[in-house]
Amino acid sequence: MDHRSRFRNLKPISYDALHEITERFKSKSKHIEAKITALSEARQQIKNSQLPKNLAKVWHEECIRLRGEERKANISIQDHSHKWILEVPTIVDTIEMLEKEEQEFQDTLLKPVWTLRDDLKYWMVHKKNGQLTADYKPVLKVVEDMNDAIRKLWDVLKAEQISCEHSDSDETNNPNGPAFSVSQKSMGIPDEAWQWSTPNDEFLAELLAEFIHVDVIFFNQLEYIRAEYDQIHAKVTDNWDPEDVNRIDYFWDVFQRRAGNNWRKLAFKFLGRVCADRSVAEIECLLNCRMRQNQLKDQATTIKRSWVKAREDLTIRIKASLLQAMELVAQKRLEKEQLRTQRELCLFLQDQVKRWREEKAELIELEEREQTKIREQEQALRSIQKAKHEAERQMTKAKVTAYREMKTALRNRQQERETTRLAKLRDIHEKQARIDAARLLEAEKSRLYTVQQKRLLARERAELEAKQMRDHLEGIRKKAGLARILLFVRPVVKSDPKRIISETESWKIKLDERRKDKQYQCDDATEAPSRLVSTLTTFTDTKLYTDRRTRLTAALHSAGLLDSNYARALLATVPSDRPTRKDNQTSNEMKLTFSSEA
């Protein structure tokens, strides 16, 4: 195939059409881009509109939490188990002062506001209805009094704020002092350690020096964390006001608790609005610094706890070492005492053992004499018993020999009688065999004669049928000759598809002959059955072994227990798988069956 045939349908490029398609695609792209921009702006507007709701929800939940904590605190204070707190004089004075300040606040600010609100409402309603109203100068007087009260309250709040700022400045100058501070009592060697019982003062001093090593290790770790914390704190205080830092920390904690999965984004947006003069990056940097400060605080707390735990473990180990040393000293002292006691005991036992050995040698000599006498007496007694047993054995041997000779004679006489009986039986069997052979020969001759007669009759019947068949075929042949004459005339034949697959006349005749031959053979076989060809009508081994009694009998026979009382009792208790026929039961079994059915 020519390779150029692939390119025969190519056409030159139409630049106008291509430019038109490009312009259409650009217009569609601009339209899609405008839609995407509109959707993004709409989404941003939705987010901006939902942001105040989310912020309001967060602060609403925080207010609910604070009120709940206040309620729980009041309930816990009112509990009977905390009544002693209300009886403390300082707390009683504080509660009275707070109640007094709250009453003054309501009297100076809230009650005038409520009164002014009611008056303004009354004045506006009457003015709207065209009714006469009082002069508004008293209202102005009330507003001026309220302004004076608010100004005084503002001065008081400023004074409190200044005092709080001073306390905050003290805290900021020494921030988290307890987190990094360590008391002098918790460092060095404990005072009570010098009072511990010890076998040697130098050994105790070496052990207590481990406290100094542990303190140095943990103090260096704590100083390293303190230096990093001071560096971060200086960086924060240089760039931020402490009040802003505390406020941002509080807002961050609130959003972390209440804003859900999207709390960081909401927190940054809220803090960006609160701290408008600060960028989000600066706020994020501040929060990272505060998080690092909290981590350093936690690390310092962990180090201090580990420090205390290490000192406690070291105390336990030192006490265990001192106790072990005291035990070793006591053990050595005890070993010395035991060694001295053992030496004294060994000397005492040595004398006693020497005395025992002398007594034992005398006893052994006496026992040997007694044993010699006993052995001589036993030897004499055994010789007498041996002679007696030998005489009894000779007598028993003579009796056994006589019994064997008698049994041999009886066995010989029995064998002679058995030989005579077998010879007589053999003669009787030979005579009976000759008689049976003659009778069987006559029966076989009569059977062969009957079979021969049947075969002659069958042969005659077959010849007769063959003759009839030949006559039938001759008639067919004549009809076939007439048919050949009629071939010159075209017959009108109906369409018969079954005739194509049907049997012909000659095939039918052939099948009939075969069927007759098979029938004759079957008749001969049934009329003259052979002893070797006839089928067995007995039970097979498989049928016999389906019965449990047969299997049990075979097992007992293989074990050699079939001809025993145990086997008879066992077979009598085993029932048959099938119920016994009523006509095969004995009269006693029938009585038992009828009695059980009744």
Rosetta blueprint (number, residue, H / E / L):
1 M L
2 D L
3 H H
4 R H
5 S H
6 R H
7 F H
8 R L
9 N L
10 L L
11 K L
12 P L
13 I L
14 S L
15 Y H
16 D H
17 A H
18 L H
19 H H
20 E H
21 I H
22 T H
23 E H
24 R H
25 F H
26 K H
27 S H
28 K H
29 S H
30 K H
31 H H
32 I H
33 E H
34 A H
35 K H
36 I H
37 T H
38 A H
39 L H
40 S H
41 E H
42 A H
43 R H
44 Q H
45 Q H
46 I H
47 K H
48 N H
49 S H
50 Q H
51 L H
52 P H
53 K H
54 N H
55 L H
56 A H
57 K H
58 V H
59 W H
60 H H
61 E H
62 E H
63 C H
64 I H
65 R H
66 L H
67 R H
68 G H
69 E H
70 E H
71 R H
72 K H
73 A H
74 N H
75 I H
76 S H
77 I H
78 Q H
79 D L
80 H H
81 S H
82 H H
83 K H
84 W H
85 I H
86 L H
87 E L
88 V L
89 P H
90 T H
91 I H
92 V H
93 D H
94 T H
95 I H
96 E H
97 M H
98 L H
99 E H
100 K H
101 E H
102 E H
103 Q H
104 E H
105 F H
106 Q H
107 D H
108 T H
109 L H
110 L H
111 K H
112 P H
113 V H
114 W H
115 T H
116 L H
117 R H
118 D H
119 D H
120 L H
121 K H
122 Y H
123 W H
124 M H
125 V H
126 H H
127 K H
128 K H
129 N L
130 G L
131 Q L
132 L L
133 T L
134 A L
135 D L
136 Y L
137 K H
138 P H
139 V H
140 L H
141 K H
142 V H
143 V H
144 E H
145 D H
146 M H
147 N H
148 D H
149 A H
150 I H
151 R H
152 K H
153 L H
154 W H
155 D H
156 V H
157 L H
158 K H
159 A H
160 E H
161 Q H
162 I H
163 S H
164 C H
165 E H
166 H H
167 S H
168 D H
169 S H
170 D H
171 E H
172 T H
173 N H
174 N L
175 P L
176 N L
177 G H
178 P H
179 A H
180 F H
181 S L
182 V L
183 S L
184 Q H
185 K H
186 S H
187 M L
188 G L
189 I L
190 P L
191 D H
192 E H
193 A H
194 W H
195 Q H
196 W L
197 S L
198 T L
199 P L
200 N L
201 D H
202 E H
203 F H
204 L H
205 A H
206 E H
207 L H
208 L H
209 A H
210 E H
211 F H
212 I H
213 H H
214 V H
215 D H
216 V H
217 I H
218 F H
219 F H
220 N H
221 Q H
222 L H
223 E H
224 Y H
225 I H
226 R H
227 A H
228 E H
229 Y H
230 D H
231 Q H
232 I H
233 H H
234 A H
235 K H
236 V H
237 T H
238 D H
239 N H
240 W L
241 D L
242 P H
243 E H
244 D H
245 V H
246 N H
247 R H
248 I H
249 D H
250 Y H
251 F H
252 W H
253 D H
254 V H
255 F H
256 Q H
257 R H
258 R H
259 A L
260 G H
261 N H
262 N H
263 W H
264 R H
265 K H
266 L H
267 A H
268 F H
269 K H
270 F H
271 L H
272 G H
273 R H
274 V H
275 C L
276 A L
277 D L
278 R L
279 S L
280 V H
281 A H
282 E H
283 I H
284 E H
285 C H
286 L H
287 L H
288 N H
289 C H
290 R H
291 M H
292 R H
293 Q H
294 N H
295 Q H
296 L H
297 K H
298 D H
299 Q H
300 A H
301 T H
302 T H
303 I H
304 K H
305 R H
306 S H
307 W H
308 V H
309 K H
310 A H
311 R H
312 E H
313 D H
314 L H
315 T H
316 I H
317 R H
318 I H
319 K H
320 A H
321 S H
322 L H
323 L H
324 Q H
325 A H
326 M H
327 E H
328 L H
329 V H
330 A H
331 Q H
332 K H
333 R H
334 L H
335 E H
336 K H
337 E H
338 Q H
339 L H
340 R H
341 T H
342 Q H
343 R H
344 E H
345 L H
346 C H
347 L H
348 F H
349 L H
350 Q H
351 D H
352 Q H
353 V H
354 K H
355 R H
356 W H
357 R H
358 E H
359 E H
360 K H
361 A H
362 E H
363 L H
364 I H
365 E H
366 L H
367 E H
368 E H
369 R H
370 E H
371 Q H
372 T H
373 K H
374 I H
375 R H
376 E H
377 Q H
378 E H
379 Q H
380 A H
381 L H
382 R H
383 S H
384 I H
385 Q H
386 K H
387 A H
388 K H
389 H H
390 E H
391 A H
392 E H
393 R H
394 Q H
395 M H
396 T H
397 K H
398 A H
399 K H
400 V H
401 T H
402 A H
403 Y H
404 R H
405 E H
406 M H
407 K H
408 T H
409 A H
410 L H
411 R H
412 N H
413 R H
414 Q H
415 Q H
416 E H
417 R H
418 E H
419 T H
420 T H
421 R H
422 L H
423 A H
424 K H
425 L H
426 R H
427 D H
428 I H
429 H H
430 E H
431 K H
432 Q H
433 A H
434 R H
435 I H
436 D H
437 A H
438 A H
439 R H
440 L H
441 L H
442 E H
443 A H
444 E H
445 K H
446 S H
447 R H
448 L H
449 Y H
450 T H
451 V H
452 Q H
453 Q H
454 K H
455 R H
456 L H
457 L H
458 A H
459 R H
460 E H
461 R H
462 A H
463 E H
464 L H
465 E H
466 A H
467 K H
468 Q H
469 M H
470 R H
471 D H
472 H H
473 L H
474 E H
475 G H
476 I H
477 R H
478 K H
479 K H
480 A H
481 G H
482 L H
483 A H
484 R H
485 I H
486 L H
487 L H
488 F H
489 V L
490 R L
491 P L
492 V L
493 V L
494 K L
495 S L
496 D L
497 P L
498 K H
499 R H
500 I H
501 I H
502 S L
503 E L
504 T L
505 E H
506 S H
507 W H
508 K H
509 I H
510 K H
511 L H
512 D H
513 E H
514 R H
515 R H
516 K H
517 D H
518 K H
519 Q H
520 Y H
521 Q H
522 C H
523 D H
524 D H
525 A H
526 T H
527 E H
528 A L
529 P L
530 S L
531 R L
532 L L
533 V L
534 S L
535 T L
536 L L
537 T L
538 T L
539 F L
540 T L
541 D H
542 T H
543 K H
544 L H
545 Y H
546 T L
547 D L
548 R H
549 R H
550 T H
551 R H
552 L H
553 T H
554 A H
555 A H
556 L H
557 H H
558 S H
559 A H
560 G L
561 L L
562 L L
563 D L
564 S L
565 N H
566 Y H
567 A H
568 R H
569 A H
570 L H
571 L H
572 A H
573 T H
574 V L
575 P L
576 S L
577 D L
578 R L
579 P L
580 T L
581 R L
582 K H
583 D H
584 N H
585 Q L
586 T L
587 S H
588 N H
589 E H
590 M H
591 K H
592 L H
593 T H
594 F H
595 S H
596 S H
597 E H
598 A L
